[in-house]
């Protein structure tokens, strides 16, 4: 009797395959839908990954932000206080509201270990840092955006929430409570920066100039050092979990590059999609680079100083998912 290849079972019985995977497969990470308040788990291991069905979210959830590499997410809930969602595989185990935090943000930025995060709202005119994530979240900084030199477009924060940098279109500033913002770097189009795991060094990308900079020990008036130049449109930057490498996503070149911040060694790897993110997953060497609704997902897997992109089949269309209600 002829045998049906393994992939044939996924084609014949997609619902059963996904149900089985939801019960037994490890969780590689989580993905939030950019067009709706939806959250899915990424199940399996690199090379055989699947998106789960949408997780049931607490009543009133209007948006979700995934904490990179962690088992929690940040949920916006309309006019109600936002909340930390504690994730357990393909379910939300519980949620914890964070009083005083901005109910909606234009963008957020997490610290290297996702123990702190930055929230910015232009309409509210506020920039906040929430520290103590996920178990004891509290607003540690609450700044009037009008007091900043420029409107921030990105930020980097240390895990303890004490060191905060913002980037505008053309500059990076170190912020200090009760003192004027300190200019650290001027550029042309700085939309991406990342705190290194040591909590003192920051890397930043100027996509217009095609340059990547290291700002060492930002609390001691650092002199920025160029790590790379003449790169094609670096839009996203992320530090490896151990600080040994910096990863760069270049949508225009359809590539992800790996840069050694000490030696300057640089390698670029073509990927099968224009990367739209560079989100660390639970496996510290796996990064989500694309997860557009209704389309295949893509991850980038780092192996030392090498890397490759791998495919995730498109998620099944979302059926009606009942709100979890949740337990606070």
Order of alpha helices (4+ residues) and beta strands (2+ residues): alpha-alpha-beta-beta-beta-beta-beta-beta-beta-beta-beta-beta-beta-beta-beta-beta-beta-beta-beta-beta-beta-beta-beta-beta-beta-beta-beta-beta-beta
